[in-house]
Amino acid sequence: MVVKSELQDKGRPVLLIGNHFSWWDGFFASYLNDRLFGRRIHVMMLEEQLRPRMFLNKAGAFSIRKQSHQAMESIRYTREILSDPDNLVTMFPQGSIHSMFDFPVRFEKGPVKILSGLENQVQIVFMVALVDYFSHPKPTLTLAAREYQPGKSLQLEDLEKAFNDYLQEMIQEQKNYV
């Protein structure tokens, strides 16, 4: 595992937004949290994915059920978690697992709904996870993290574009590594 980041911890709660290409992504976020922030980690998961793995609740996972009235309850719960600077919430706004090669990444509305209702400042961090073998028998996982500073009004399109720009930058950097 390689971590690429020049992040400065601002002492605020952290909303970690990542690409979702595997079942292991929550564990990758936990590793990144340990290396950069040391916060209590919480991971938002789809209810249908969490239900058969309820043991993940003990590791900070909580559920959201898309397209239901209960989704708003999960949004409120996420805001509550993000009111404490000792917390980090990881979310994968693609809404489901996609191929690493599925580009551009498309976000659901969750991050904007969460952030627009917060009463305190949070540190928004993009996490890009890329896997390559290069000439090694085992793969290398590169976790890249960068802070996102929204403009005056937080728009889903701007957030999504900024994430995709960062993803493309990290892919290009990965290509240049070879």
N, C-alpha and C positions, 0 to 999 in steps of 0.2 A: 504494500500500500504506500502510495506517495501522496502527500498533502501539499498542494500549491495554494498559498494564501499569504496576503500581506494585511490581513484584517487586524484592526485594532478593536479590542473589546471595549465597548462604551459603557458597560455596567447596566445596560438596559435589558429587558426581556428580549429574546431573539425569536424571530420567525424565520425558520430555515426552509427555503423553497427549492426542491430538487427535481431532477428528471427521474422518471420512474420506469426503470427497465428490468428490475428483478425483484424477487421476493426478499432479497437481502438488503434492499435500499435503506430500510429503517436501521439496520445494524451498521451500515456505512455512516449514516447520520450520527449514530451514537459514537462511533469512533471519532468522527470529525468534532463532535461536541467535546469529547474528552481531550482532544488535542488543542482546541482553540478557546473553549468557553468554560467548561466545567460546570454547566448548569444541570438542573434536573430536567431530564429529557421527557418529552411527550410526543407521541407520534399519532397523527390522525390517519385512521385506516377506514376503508369501506367496511360497513357492518358485515356484509356477506363474506369478506375475507377474514375479519377478526373472529367471528362467531366460532369457527372450528378450531381456532387457536387462542382461546381465552386466556391461556397462560401469559400471553403478551401483555395483558392488562397490568400484570405485576411489574412489567418493564416500562410502563408509561404509555402504552397504546390505549387509544379510545376511538370510538366509532363515529362514523357519519353515514347516514342513509340518504343518498341523493334522491332528488325529486320527491321529498316527503316533508310534511310539516315538522317532523323531528329533526330535519337538517338545521333548522334555525336554532334549535336547542343546542346542537353541537357547535354551531357558530358562537352562540353566547358562552358556552363552556370554554371554548378556545380563547375568547376575549378575557374571560376570568383568569385563565392560566397565564395569559400574557400581561396581566396587571401586576405580576410579581417579577421583579428583576432577576430572581434566582431561577427562572424557568426558561426553557427553550421548547418551542413547538416546531415539529417537522411536519411538513405537508408536501404532497406530490400532486399539484393541481391539474395534472393530466387526467386525474380521476380513475385511472386504471393503468396496468402495466402495458408498456409499449416497447417495441423494438428500439434498441439504442440508435438504430439507423432511421427511425421514423422522424422526419424533419419537414417542416418546423414543428416544434412542440406547441400543442394547443392547450390552453388552460381553461378549466371550468371557472365559475365566478367566485369560488370560495375565498381566495386570498383578499380580493377587494371587499367582499362582504365583511370579513373579519377585521381588516384594517380600517375600513371606513367607520366602524362603530367603536373603535378604541378611544379611551379617554386619556391614555398616556402614550408616550413615544416608545417605539420598539426599534430594534436594530433588524432590518430586513436583510437577509443574507441569501444569495443564490449559491446552491451547491450543484456542481456538475460532476457526475461520475462517469468515467470512461475506462473501458477495459481493453487492453491490447496485450498480445503475446510478444511481439517483436521477434527476437531470436531466442527467447527463453522457453523452456519447457512448461513453465507455469505462467499464468497471466499476471500482469501488473494492473492494479486498480489505481487510477489517478483520481483523487478527490480535489477539485478546485473550488475555492470559495471566494466570493466577492460581495461586498456590501452594495445594496441597491438604495439609491436615494431618490424617492419619488418626487415628481414635480409638485406644483401647488395643488393640483387635483389628481388624485390617484385614479387612473383609468386602466382597465383590464388590458386593453390593446398595448399601452405603454409598458406595462409590467411584462407582458408576454414578449414584446419585441426586445426589450432589454435582456430578458433571459435568453432568448434565441441568439441575440448578438453575442452574448457571453459564451454560450455553448459553441457557436461557430468559431469564436476566437480560440477556445480551448481545443477544439478539434484541429484547427490549423496548427496550433502550437504542438499538439501531439504528432501530427503528420511531419512536422519539421524535426522532430526528435529522431526519426528513423535515419 
